[in-house]
């Protein structure tokens, strides 16, 4: 985290809730002993096998004790042949919900940028691959195209608000995997239970483009930036849009493209109130 490390966050969480379960996932073995200071349940060291992230188990009523042994739930990379999950194997970040009497499990696939869903009549077994709900760079499986945004991993889930289903997710900004913007897109669940992949927009929960009567934003959207060299952890090697921050002049270093670009963006606030 930018302003707080994981151990400090754990200490504050423990102060707020003495009963919450804390599990550390880290590559820093030296901090394991500190996990006892916040009464952590476990301290898992990276790298971690994909398999442990695709497990399901039943808990006792105390929500701490295992009632059943962990067992594999979804196929992971290297063992998906013939399952229907090929190319979209489970990677991380599962979120489950019951819709129209069936269980939908949203997860981040090995492709990273996409959120996929399998469906089952049971919450803990027999999931069948359904498809891709959305991609945070607007890539559609099986269709030609180039990423429309700097992309990285994706996490999210389905939620029904006033009778309308949305997929909540995040997309990368500032051309780095670690600068993330929380977003939502409207999805359609068809009569047969399938979910067509939704298009990436900026409408969110507004039902359309944001009403600009109160505020006027003027930004330069540059289509010509080509990332020929790695920038942080993302290297696309294709053109994609880059939207500058409002109210700032942003200098994009030459190492992230063929030349440096000064990007000027202005924001004009109306009616005297802030955002």
C-alpha positions in Angstrom: 0.0 0.0 0.0 1.1 3.5 -0.7 0.8 5.0 2.7 0.8 2.0 5.0 2.5 -1.3 5.0 0.7 -4.6 5.5 1.8 -5.1 9.1 0.6 -1.6 10.2 -2.7 -2.3 8.4 -3.1 -5.6 10.3 -2.4 -3.9 13.6 -5.1 -1.3 12.9 -7.6 -4.0 11.8 -6.9 -6.0 14.9 -7.5 -2.9 17.1 -10.8 -2.4 15.4 -11.9 -6.0 15.5 -10.3 -8.5 17.9 -12.1 -11.5 16.3 -11.4 -11.0 12.6 -9.2 -13.6 10.9 -5.9 -12.3 9.5 -3.8 -14.2 7.0 -0.6 -12.8 5.5 0.5 -13.5 2.0 4.0 -12.2 1.4 7.5 -12.9 0.1 9.1 -11.4 3.3 9.8 -14.3 5.5 11.6 -12.1 8.0 8.3 -10.6 9.1 6.7 -13.9 10.0 7.4 -13.5 13.7 5.5 -10.2 13.7 2.4 -12.1 12.6 2.1 -13.4 16.1 1.8 -9.8 17.4 -1.6 -9.4 15.6 -2.7 -13.0 16.2 -2.6 -14.0 12.5 -4.1 -17.3 11.6 -1.4 -18.0 9.0 1.6 -16.6 7.2 1.9 -17.8 3.6 5.2 -17.2 1.8 5.4 -16.5 -2.0 5.8 -18.0 -4.5 2.6 -20.0 -4.0 1.2 -22.7 -6.2 -1.9 -21.9 -8.2 -3.6 -24.9 -6.7 -4.0 -23.5 -3.2 -6.0 -20.6 -4.6 -8.5 -22.9 -6.2 -9.7 -24.7 -3.1 -13.0 -25.0 -1.3 -13.8 -26.2 2.2 -16.7 -26.1 4.6 -16.4 -24.3 8.0 -18.0 -25.1 11.3 -20.4 -22.7 12.9 -17.5 -20.9 14.6 -16.3 -19.9 11.1 -12.7 -20.9 12.1 -12.7 -24.7 12.3 -12.6 -26.8 9.1 -15.6 -29.1 8.8 -14.2 -30.7 5.6 -10.7 -30.9 4.1 -9.8 -28.5 1.4 -10.4 -29.8 -2.1 -9.9 -28.3 -5.6 -12.7 -26.3 -7.1 -11.6 -24.8 -10.5 -9.0 -26.0 -13.0 -5.7 -24.1 -12.8 -2.9 -23.7 -15.4 -1.5 -27.0 -16.6 -4.5 -29.2 -15.7 -7.4 -27.7 -17.6 -7.3 -30.0 -20.7 -10.9 -31.0 -21.6 -12.6 -29.0 -18.9 -13.7 -26.0 -21.0 -11.5 -23.7 -19.0 -8.6 -23.8 -21.4 -7.0 -20.4 -21.8 -9.1 -19.0 -19.0 -7.9 -21.0 -16.0 -8.4 -19.8 -12.5 -5.7 -17.4 -11.2 -7.1 -15.5 -8.2 -9.8 -13.3 -6.7 -13.0 -15.4 -6.7 -16.4 -13.9 -5.8 -19.6 -16.0 -5.6 -23.3 -15.2 -5.7 -26.6 -16.9 -6.3 -28.6 -15.6 -9.3 -31.9 -17.2 -10.4 -31.2 -20.3 -8.3 -27.7 -20.9 -9.7 -24.3 -20.1 -8.4 -22.1 -17.7 -10.4 -18.4 -17.6 -9.4 -16.5 -14.6 -10.8 -12.7 -14.9 -10.9 -9.6 -13.4 -12.5 -8.1 -15.7 -15.1 -4.5 -16.4 -16.1 -5.0 -13.8 -18.8 -5.1 -11.3 -15.9 -7.1 -8.6 -17.6 -10.4 -10.5 -17.8 -13.0 -11.5 -15.3 -14.6 -14.9 -16.1 -17.5 -16.8 -14.7 -18.4 -20.5 -14.3 -21.9 -21.6 -13.2 -23.1 -24.5 -10.9 -26.2 -25.7 -9.1 -23.9 -26.1 -6.0 -21.7 -23.5 -4.3 -18.8 -26.0 -3.8 -18.6 -28.2 -6.8 -19.5 -29.0 -10.5 -18.8 -25.5 -11.9 -18.9 -25.3 -15.7 -17.1 -22.5 -17.6 -19.5 -19.8 -18.8 -17.3 -17.2 -20.5 -15.7 -13.8 -20.1 -17.8 -11.0 -18.4 -15.4 -8.2 -19.1 -11.8 -7.3 -19.9 -10.2 -4.1 -18.4 -8.5 -3.4 -21.8 -11.6 -4.3 -23.9 -10.1 -7.4 -25.5 -12.7 -10.0 -26.7 -11.6 -13.7 -26.9 -11.5 -14.9 -30.4 -11.7 -11.5 -32.0 -8.9 -9.5 -33.5 -8.0 -6.3 -31.8 -5.5 -4.4 -29.7 -5.7 -3.4 -26.0 -7.6 -0.1 -25.6 -6.1 0.6 -22.2 -2.9 -0.1 -20.2 -3.9 -3.3 -18.5 -2.9 -5.6 -15.7 -4.7 -7.9 -13.3 -8.4 -7.6 -12.5 -10.6 -8.3 -9.5 -14.3 -7.9 -9.1 -17.8 -9.4 -8.7 -21.4 -9.2 -9.8 -24.0 -7.1 -7.9 -27.7 -6.4 -8.5 -28.7 -2.8 -7.8 -32.3 -1.8 -8.3 -32.9 -4.8 -10.5 -29.9 -4.2 -12.7 -26.8 -6.3 -12.7 -23.3 -4.8 -12.7 -19.8 -6.2 -12.8 -17.5 -4.3 -10.5 -13.9 -4.4 -11.5 -10.7 -2.2 -11.6 -8.6 -1.0 -14.5 -5.1 0.3 -14.5 -4.3 4.0 -14.9 -1.1 6.0 -15.3 0.3 3.0 -17.3 1.2 0.9 -14.3 -0.3 -2.2 -12.7 -0.4 -0.6 -9.3 -2.5 2.5 -10.1 -6.0 1.2 -10.2 -9.4 2.8 -10.7 -12.6 1.1 -9.3 -15.2 0.8 -12.1 -18.6 -0.8 -12.9 -20.3 -1.9 -16.1 -23.9 -2.9 -16.7 -24.2 -6.6 -17.7 -27.0 -8.6 -19.2 -27.9 -12.0 -17.9 -29.8 -13.8 -20.7 -32.7 -16.2 -20.3 -30.4 -19.2 -20.6 -28.2 -17.8 -17.8 -25.3 -16.8 -20.0 -23.6 -13.4 -19.7 -22.4 -11.8 -23.0 -19.1 -10.0 -22.5 -19.8 -6.3 -21.8 -18.0 -3.4 -23.4 -15.6 -1.3 -21.5 -17.1 2.2 -20.9 -16.9 5.1 -18.5 -20.6 5.1 -17.7 -20.4 3.3 -14.4 -23.7 3.3 -12.5 -25.0 6.4 -14.3 -26.9 4.6 -17.0 -25.1 6.7 -19.6 -22.5 9.3 -20.0 -21.8 11.5 -17.0 -23.9 14.6 -16.9 -21.5 17.6 -17.5 -23.8 20.5 -16.5 -22.0 21.2 -13.2 -18.4 20.6 -14.2 -16.5 20.9 -17.3 -13.4 18.7 -17.8 -11.0 19.3 -20.7 -8.3 16.8 -21.3 -6.1 15.7 -24.1 -6.4 12.1 -25.1 -3.3 11.0 -26.9 -3.7 8.0 -29.2 -0.1 8.2 -30.5 1.8 7.1 -27.4 3.6 3.8 -28.2 5.2 1.9 -25.3 8.3 0.4 -26.9 10.0 -0.2 -23.6 8.8 -1.6 -20.3 7.1 1.0 -18.1 6.9 -0.3 -14.5 5.5 -3.9 -14.9 3.4 -3.2 -18.0 4.8 -3.5 -21.6 2.2 -3.5 -24.3 4.2 -2.8 -27.5 1.0 -1.4 -29.1 -0.6 2.1 -29.2 -3.3 2.8 -26.6 -5.0 5.9 -25.2 -3.5 7.8 -22.4 -5.6 10.3 -20.4 -3.7 12.9 -18.4 -4.6 13.9 -14.9 -6.9 16.9 -14.6 -5.3 20.2 -13.5 -1.8 19.1 -14.2 0.8 19.1 -16.9 2.0 15.5 -17.1 5.4 14.6 -18.5 5.6 11.0 -19.9 9.2 9.9 -19.7 10.9 9.0 -22.9 11.7 5.5 -21.6 8.0 4.7 -21.9 7.8 5.7 -25.5 9.8 6.9 -28.5 9.8 10.5 -27.2 8.8 12.5 -24.2 5.3 14.1 -24.3 4.1 17.0 -22.3 0.4 16.5 -21.6 -1.7 19.4 -20.5 -5.1 19.0 -18.9 -7.3 21.6 -17.4 -10.3 21.5 -15.2 -12.8 24.2 -14.9 -15.1 24.1 -11.8 -18.5 25.6 -12.0 -21.0 26.8 -9.4 -18.4 27.1 -6.7 -18.6 23.6 -5.2 -16.0 20.8 -5.2 -16.2 17.3 -6.4 
